[in-house]
Amino acid sequence: MEKVDVKDAKGKLGVLIVGIGGAVSSTFITGTLSVRKGISKPIGSLTQLATIRLGKRNENRFPKIKDVVPLSDLNDLVFGGWDIFKEDIYEATKHAEVLSKDDIEVVKDELAAIKPMPAVFDQDFVKRLHGTHVKTGATRWDLTEQLREDIRKFKADNQCERVVVMWAASTEVYIPQSKEHESLAAFEQALKADNKEVISPSMCYAYASIAEGCPFIMGAPNLCIDIPAMWELADKHKVAICGKDYKTGQTMLKTVLAPMLKTRMLGLEGWFSTNILGNRDGEVLDDPGSFKTKEVSKLSVIDTILQPDVYPDLYGNVYHKVRINYYPPRKDNKEGWDNIDIIGWMNYPMQLKVDFLCRDSILAAPLCLDLVLFADLAQRCGFYGIQDWLSFYFKSPMHKPDRVPEHDLFIQHTILKNTLRKIIGEPTLDYLD
Ligand SMILES: NC(=O)c1ccc[n+]([C@@H]2O[C@H](COP(=O)([O-])OP(=O)(O)OC[C@H]3O[C@@H](n4cnc5c(N)ncnc54)[C@H](O)[C@@H]3O)[C@@H](O)[C@H]2O)c1
């Protein structure tokens, strides 16, 4: 197996987060700083905890991923980013009400030193928020130029070798793909013409990041980099991109349970998913425009896994509904219910009920860490364009236009690990021996 020529992971890795003051970002940063000090364990993170089987089953070789794959060291991460509120990340972490005071205080100084840069924001794209710490500029193009300057300055000021940019900001309202998204030339023209209908703020960040040669991760379901213009830009600058929408709670369960039904050839009549959530994300998703973006992302999963066209008797008529209810008392501690109506032998109905009492940002934080380290790895490997080997982390995995997305969590896991095996020159596994 030929080894991929991977550039060294040495030096500082800048992690620039859009929405750095939010619940997911602040939980990710606080946890990483705490792990770095040996105070917390990086539970949920494959890059830090998981092993990888190498060779045949009888060889008994299961090293940790981080011991055989050249990933950046956590001590080399430098955090920065943008938010529409200017409070520092110590204040923002307290505000998010995810972590206990004790867990925040141990890294107080490091958190307080991180101050968000002013954001590119347009309230038409996130109706429920009123940003106060925002850039001004004549056009979307000017704003994008300012973001590029921010990235260059951050990199120089912090002596970073490399930078990864990650979106963990609010979900923008749904916009369909339009002709301005279809080629880079049309997109750049729309940026310069300040076409606010079709160029969302997240597209400005993505453009800036890719143009600066920094991998870009889209953690929300925004259209953003899932358009031909961005794929063209990523190819032009040879930059790795991945998304969309972190696969954390209910959808993670869905991508385990749906393959289970299909593997056993059990039928499905309906799947009703509902959530109560009381954090700022819940408030943003209470707006129909932002909810629509999330709904599209959450709905795509079942159809792709179950292939109703291939199995019309089993899955030809599935009623799939997804609801998110903003319920402030729950804060970040989301509760997700699933009612699944399944069909067995001779058409007899059965039901499956799932009640997941989770913590949204606690589930998302380790995904952020892995994605930052793997996106940086991809870039150092010379991989560019859509990184569909990172589908494992996303609800709505981006994929090359000629491929169908892979949603099954365990197939995604196999693809991820086989890619790592390829990178280090080990044979990929077929699981026969
Ligand atoms: N937590 C999860 O399980 C999960 C799963 C999948 C996706 N997500 C997505 O991750 C994102 C973050 O979630 P969260 O719970 O941290 O939300 P949050 O509301 O706590 O944080 C979002 C942050 O983004 C900021 N923001 C909004 N627009 C911005 C802009 N244009 N530029 C810079 N900053 C901006 C807000 O001020 C806020 O601080 C959301 O889009 C959410 O849908 C979360």
The ligand as a Gaussian input file, in Angstrom:
#p B3LYP/6-31G(d) Opt

LIG

0 1
 N      -25.175000      21.245000      19.299000
 C      -25.513000      20.382000      18.400000
 O      -25.778000      19.238000      18.704000
 C      -25.528000      20.796000      16.960000
 C      -25.686000      19.803000      15.998000
 C      -25.683000      20.162000      14.659000
 C      -25.532000      21.482000      14.298000
 N      -25.431000      22.424000      15.244000
 C      -25.337000      23.791000      14.773000
 O      -24.198000      24.406000      15.312000
 C      -24.449000      25.812000      15.368000
 C      -24.064000      26.310000      16.750000
 O      -24.944000      25.790000      17.733000
 P      -24.943000      26.446000      19.177000
 O      -25.829000      25.613000      20.024000
 O      -23.566000      26.732000      19.612000
 O      -25.692000      27.824000      18.874000
 P      -25.502000      29.236000      19.615000
 O      -26.692000      30.041000      19.234000
 O      -25.201000      29.045000      21.049000
 O      -24.182000      29.804000      18.944000
 C      -24.161000      30.401000      17.697000
 C      -23.234000      31.595000      17.782000
 O      -23.095000      32.123000      16.469000
 C      -23.106000      33.529000      16.554000
 N      -23.407000      34.022000      15.219000
 C      -24.574000      34.011000      14.545000
 N      -24.400000      34.487000      13.287000
 C      -23.086000      34.793000      13.176000
 C      -22.297000      35.311000      12.132000
 N      -22.826000      35.619000      10.942000
 N      -20.963000      35.485000      12.344000
 C      -20.416000      35.175000      13.541000
 N      -21.126000      34.692000      14.573000
 C      -22.438000      34.494000      14.394000
 C      -24.121000      33.822000      17.645000
 O      -23.947000      35.087000      18.186000
 C      -23.785000      32.713000      18.650000
 O      -22.795000      33.122000      19.558000
 C      -25.924000      26.012000      15.019000
 O      -26.044000      26.366000      13.672000
 C      -26.482000      24.652000      15.222000
 O      -27.659000      24.420000      14.459000
 C      -25.406000      22.117000      16.567000

